[in-house]
């Protein structure tokens, strides 16, 4: 029942007149039923020498697990009872409240006054008192004389958001002196910045990258950071003065009434690097032919500790952008007419326009989520130079954090007409990167008419010998033959067509390998493809690992010199154990070939050990 904080902040930014308030002692207005009072007992005494007395709470109290849920239920139930008479005020009470704080925005002062009166009246009917709806300064910051809206500083005079860089006194020597911080101190500073809408992402993401770098280096919590991290730290805290001067307009529309808006477009930019990936969204509003762009929000994450390829990280950024657009669509009451997604990865553009089933699970699942939340035609390719999300992931230069920079006002090309936007209809070639391995076998091999393992094995061996002889004859090389026995020669002279030349043990062994590999490719195509690709890696290239979701992950699968899938293990270094016992062959238990093989050995051993 709790409305997300981000949703309330978005509603606070939609229209030109903003107002808000908070419910006085919200939990204490809820009376407890008699049966529940005994669970709210506590001890109290005025004199330390006196024995404590037992008291009970008659009302809900802060700290009780049930209080938040009970308060939200009562508030919403009260609003629903007045939904027929005051529908807009009731909806605002349900969707514009974050716990006891209420923030809203409307087009005119008259609407704000009417909405405030109705909300106050409905709250009073439920036993709540909402205060600070008009001229009273609510939750005022005594040092800056600015209001705080759910943790964000709001300058009412300029109707702007700003950000505080004031940290605890014990952290100041690390910010303004030459004292090196510890990993604990760095983490404390990085996490001190509250930025629910991601407006400071170009700044905060590099602090998170620093923390990850410290984690990867093995630095202890209370150990001073090394020289390389010290340089990154000084560069990061050098941006604090820019953060202090940032001013972001609260309202997307400025002084424009929402009824005057001609069209609204959502533009989401995504990008990734080896250190981080993220996305940022802008609203492009057209009013009487004039374009206005506003930063809505952004999301950024550090790259996983387990190294991923850049295309995979770009795809993860695309998923993040798709989710962000879904959040924006579901939380805004402003009608968004069109949505565009911009990426500078041609590989991701190709993946989105291709059949997701052609790719490995990592890519296929993420493409599926992107296409579930967005439309493929809405994705466009853009050069890296024009991709504003690039400042989220790369630190080749200091991020531009001035209030009039493109990060806050949107890329310059969005202010132009659509025919002047970057050309995105360039042909995106199909990519084979992350494609699933595909292996084709002749259907005759798995014909169910071969009910016995020996029949299947000999038939495969004859086929292999025939193919080999065909190639040898083509290359003018004598074909492989085996000396026939006297009885076979007599049958040949009698022209008996059923006579077959004997098979060598070499051909039978090769046939066995072919059948094993066929069963393995049938059931484990991705695993076989990964292992075969790793055999062709160049020096210095990192091999790809089999995912933990694989059914044979725990068997530590490897390929032998014949390409047969075998199980690895701790006894592989023992030279006293035969190779086949050190590395058993992995066969799928439900495959038809495995059943024939088990049946053969079962019969060969006299049906023992049933």
LINQUIMO-V231674 format. One record per residue. N is the residue number from 1. RES is the residue in one letter. PHI is phi in whole degrees, 0 to 359 (* if undefined). OMEGA is omega in whole degrees, -180 to 180 (999 if undefined). Layout:
n res phi omega
N RES PHI OMEGA
N RES PHI OMEGA
This chain:
n res phi omega
1 X * -178
2 X 283 178
3 X 286 179
4 X 301 -180
5 X 303 -179
6 X 298 180
7 X 295 179
8 X 293 179
9 X 296 179
10 X 296 178
11 X 298 179
12 X 288 -176
13 X 257 -169
14 X 285 -173
15 X 230 -164
16 X 287 -179
17 X 254 -177
18 X 246 178
19 X 203 -179
20 X 184 180
21 X 188 178
22 X 219 -179
23 X 276 -178
24 X 286 176
25 X 43 -172
26 X 303 -177
27 X 295 -176
28 X 287 177
29 X 271 -179
30 X 260 178
31 X 279 -180
32 X 274 175
33 X 287 -172
34 X 302 -176
35 X 295 -176
36 X 266 -176
37 X 297 -175
38 X 293 178
39 X 275 -180
40 X 247 179
41 X 276 176
42 X 208 -180
43 X 261 180
44 X 206 174
45 X 207 178
46 X 277 -178
47 X 255 -179
48 X 300 -179
49 X 278 -179
50 X 278 174
51 X 292 -179
52 X 290 176
53 X 259 -179
54 X 264 178
55 X 241 173
56 X 230 178
57 X 272 177
58 X 273 -176
59 X 232 176
60 X 295 -175
61 X 227 177
62 X 293 -178
63 X 107 176
64 X 280 -175
65 X 300 -175
66 X 278 -172
67 X 299 -179
68 X 302 -179
69 X 295 -179
70 X 296 -179
71 X 295 180
72 X 294 180
73 X 297 -179
74 X 296 180
75 X 299 -179
76 X 291 179
77 X 297 178
78 X 296 179
79 X 295 -179
80 X 295 180
81 X 291 180
82 X 252 -177
83 X 296 179
84 X 290 -177
85 X 273 -179
86 X 231 -174
87 X 297 -177
88 X 290 179
89 X 294 179
90 X 296 178
91 X 296 179
92 X 296 179
93 X 295 -179
94 X 278 -171
95 X 255 -177
96 X 241 177
97 X 252 169
98 X 244 -172
99 X 58 -178
100 X 260 -179
101 X 264 179
102 X 236 178
103 X 223 -175
104 X 210 176
105 X 213 179
106 X 221 -175
107 X 277 -173
108 X 232 178
109 X 295 180
110 X 299 177
111 X 297 -179
112 X 296 -180
113 X 295 179
114 X 297 -179
115 X 296 -179
116 X 296 179
117 X 297 -179
118 X 293 179
119 X 297 179
120 X 297 -179
121 X 296 -179
122 X 296 178
123 X 298 180
124 X 299 180
125 X 295 178
126 X 263 179
127 X 89 179
128 X 256 176
129 X 240 178
130 X 264 -174
131 X 237 176
132 X 65 -180
133 X 279 -175
134 X 238 -170
135 X 270 -178
136 X 284 179
137 X 282 -178
138 X 263 178
139 X 47 -172
140 X 284 174
141 X 279 -172
142 X 291 -178
143 X 274 -177
144 X 247 -178
145 X 57 176
146 X 239 178
147 X 278 174
148 X 245 179
149 X 252 179
150 X 51 176
151 X 94 180
152 X 255 180
153 X 286 -179
154 X 235 176
155 X 272 -175
156 X 294 -177
157 X 298 180
158 X 264 -177
159 X 51 -176
160 X 227 171
161 X 266 174
162 X 221 -174
163 X 226 -179
164 X 264 175
165 X 248 -180
166 X 283 -179
167 X 248 -180
168 X 299 -176
169 X 301 -177
170 X 291 179
171 X 267 -175
172 X 299 179
173 X 301 180
174 X 279 -179
175 X 268 -173
176 X 244 179
177 X 238 -180
178 X 258 180
179 X 284 -179
180 X 283 179
181 X 277 171
182 X 265 178
183 X 298 179
184 X 296 180
185 X 293 179
186 X 300 -180
187 X 298 179
188 X 298 180
189 X 291 -178
190 X 297 -176
191 X 278 180
192 X 282 -176
193 X 267 -180
194 X 267 -174
195 X 216 -174
196 X 296 -179
197 X 268 177
198 X 72 180
199 X 291 -179
200 X 259 -175
201 X 305 178
202 X 299 178
203 X 267 -174
204 X 290 -177
205 X 296 -179
206 X 286 171
207 X 293 179
208 X 292 176
209 X 297 177
210 X 298 179
211 X 298 179
212 X 296 179
213 X 296 177
214 X 295 179
215 X 296 -179
216 X 292 -179
217 X 286 -180
218 X 83 179
219 X 295 178
220 X 287 -175
221 X 300 -176
222 X 252 177
223 X 258 179
224 X 297 -176
225 X 288 -179
226 X 285 -174
227 X 295 -179
228 X 295 178
229 X 288 178
230 X 297 177
231 X 295 177
232 X 296 180
233 X 297 -179
234 X 296 179
235 X 293 -178
236 X 290 -179
237 X 290 176
238 X 293 180
239 X 270 -176
240 X 298 180
241 X 295 177
242 X 293 180
243 X 297 -179
244 X 298 -175
245 X 265 -178
246 X 289 175
247 X 227 -178
248 X 243 178
249 X 303 180
250 X 293 -173
251 X 270 176
252 X 298 -169
253 X 265 -176
254 X 67 179
255 X 265 -176
256 X 275 174
257 X 287 -179
258 X 297 179
259 X 288 -180
260 X 271 -177
261 X 288 179
262 X 274 -180
263 X 202 177
264 X 228 177
265 X 240 175
266 X 252 179
267 X 241 -179
268 X 244 179
269 X 250 -180
270 X 233 179
271 X 198 179
272 X 208 172
273 X 221 -179
274 X 290 -177
275 X 256 -174
276 X 200 173
277 X 215 -177
278 X 187 -179
279 X 207 178
280 X 216 -176
281 X 237 178
282 X 230 170
283 X 261 176
284 X 255 -175
285 X 252 178
286 X 248 178
287 X 230 -179
288 X 53 177
289 X 81 -179
290 X 262 -177
291 X 264 175
292 X 228 -180
293 X 243 -179
294 X 224 174
295 X 288 179
296 X 269 178
297 X 191 176
298 X 216 176
299 X 221 179
300 X 216 180
301 X 218 174
302 X 286 179
303 X 293 180
304 X 300 177
305 X 299 175
306 X 286 -172
307 X 299 178
308 X 239 176
309 X 290 180
310 X 299 176
311 X 302 178
312 X 294 178
313 X 294 176
314 X 297 178
315 X 293 177
316 X 297 175
317 X 295 177
318 X 297 177
319 X 297 179
320 X 299 178
321 X 294 178
322 X 296 178
323 X 295 179
324 X 297 179
325 X 296 179
326 X 297 177
327 X 298 -179
328 X 295 -180
329 X 296 -175
330 X 278 -177
331 X 257 -180
332 X 269 172
333 X 267 174
334 X 294 -178
335 X 281 178
336 X 263 -173
337 X 279 -174
338 X 212 179
339 X 231 179
340 X 235 177
341 X 239 -176
342 X 240 177
343 X 222 178
344 X 260 179
345 X 256 177
346 X 292 179
347 X 297 179
348 X 296 178
349 X 300 179
350 X 291 179
351 X 301 -176
352 X 294 -178
353 X 268 -177
354 X 253 176
355 X 286 -175
356 X 297 -177
357 X 289 180
358 X 282 -171
359 X 251 179
360 X 295 -173
361 X 303 -178
362 X 306 -178
363 X 283 -175
364 X 299 -178
365 X 295 -178
366 X 286 173
367 X 297 178
368 X 300 179
369 X 292 179
370 X 300 -178
371 X 287 176
372 X 284 -177
373 X 262 -176
374 X 224 175
375 X 250 -179
376 X 303 -180
377 X 296 -179
378 X 280 -179
379 X 269 -178
380 X 230 176
381 X 270 180
382 X 218 180
383 X 290 -178
384 X 299 -178
385 X 296 -178
386 X 261 -177
387 X 276 -177
388 X 293 179
389 X 292 179
390 X 298 -179
391 X 288 178
392 X 282 -167
393 X 245 -177
394 X 235 -179
395 X 233 177
396 X 293 173
397 X 220 -179
398 X 297 179
399 X 296 -179
400 X 277 -175
401 X 246 176
402 X 288 -175
403 X 298 -178
404 X 263 -180
405 X 282 -178
406 X 296 179
407 X 299 -178
408 X 266 -176
409 X 259 180
410 X 96 179
411 X 303 -175
412 X 297 -176
413 X 291 178
414 X 291 179
415 X 277 179
416 X 265 177
417 X 290 -174
418 X 297 -180
419 X 289 178
420 X 256 177
421 X 290 178
422 X 305 -180
423 X 292 -177
424 X 239 -178
425 X 270 176
426 X 299 -178
427 X 298 177
428 X 265 -177
429 X 288 175
430 X 293 -180
431 X 243 176
432 X 259 179
433 X 294 -179
434 X 65 179
435 X 287 178
436 X 290 175
437 X 288 179
438 X 233 -180
439 X 230 -179
440 X 248 176
441 X 234 180
442 X 290 -174
443 X 295 -177
444 X 297 -177
445 X 298 -177
446 X 262 -180
447 X 299 -177
448 X 291 179
449 X 292 175
450 X 276 -174
451 X 278 -177
452 X 245 -180
453 X 296 -178
454 X 295 178
455 X 294 179
456 X 296 -178
457 X 295 -179
458 X 293 178
459 X 297 178
460 X 293 180
461 X 296 177
462 X 299 179
463 X 296 179
464 X 295 179
465 X 293 179
466 X 297 180
467 X 297 179
468 X 297 180
469 X 293 177
470 X 297 179
471 X 293 180
472 X 295 178
473 X 294 178
474 X 299 -178
475 X 267 178
476 X 58 177
477 X 247 179
478 X 303 -178
479 X 284 -179
480 X 276 178
481 X 229 178
482 X 236 -177
483 X 298 -178
484 X 280 177
485 X 281 -179
486 X 298 -179
487 X 294 179
488 X 293 179
489 X 296 178
490 X 295 179
491 X 293 179
492 X 294 179
493 X 295 179
494 X 279 177
495 X 59 174
496 X 277 -174
497 X 289 -176
498 X 278 -178
499 X 288 178
500 X 239 177
501 X 289 -180
502 X 295 180
503 X 264 177
504 X 277 177
505 X 297 179
506 X 296 180
507 X 292 178
508 X 294 179
509 X 294 178
510 X 294 179
511 X 297 179
512 X 297 179
513 X 297 180
514 X 300 -179
515 X 292 177
516 X 299 -178
517 X 295 179
518 X 298 180
519 X 297 -180
520 X 291 177
521 X 291 179
522 X 297 -172
523 X 259 -176
524 X 233 -176
525 X 295 -179
526 X 293 -179
527 X 296 179
528 X 295 180
529 X 296 180
530 X 297 -178
531 X 294 178
532 X 291 177
533 X 294 -180
534 X 295 179
535 X 291 -176
536 X 257 -179
537 X 291 176
538 X 276 179
539 X 304 179
540 X 97 179
541 X 282 -178
542 X 274 -179
543 X 290 177
544 X 277 -178
545 X 258 177
546 X 286 -177
547 X 293 -179
548 X 292 179
549 X 284 -179
550 X 292 -180
551 X 290 -179
552 X 247 -178
553 X 301 -176
554 X 287 180
555 X 273 -179
556 X 51 -174
557 X 294 176
558 X 222 175
559 X 249 175
560 X 273 -175
561 X 294 178
562 X 264 -180
563 X 82 179
564 X 272 -179
565 X 282 -179
566 X 232 -179
567 X 269 175
568 X 274 -180
569 X 176 -176
570 X 284 -178
571 X 267 -176
572 X 293 -179
573 X 275 -179
574 X 280 -178
575 X 271 -179
576 X 277 -178
577 X 258 180
578 X 303 -175
579 X 302 -177
580 X 295 178
581 X 276 176
582 X 288 -177
583 X 232 -180
584 X 297 178
585 X 285 179
586 X 265 177
587 X 234 178
588 X 293 -172
589 X 290 -177
590 X 262 -179
591 X 282 -179
592 X 299 -179
593 X 295 179
594 X 296 178
595 X 298 179
596 X 294 -180
597 X 293 178
598 X 296 179
599 X 297 180
600 X 297 -178
601 X 290 178
602 X 296 178
603 X 288 -178
604 X 294 180
605 X 262 174
606 X 71 178
607 X 58 180
608 X 277 176
609 X 54 -178
610 X 292 999
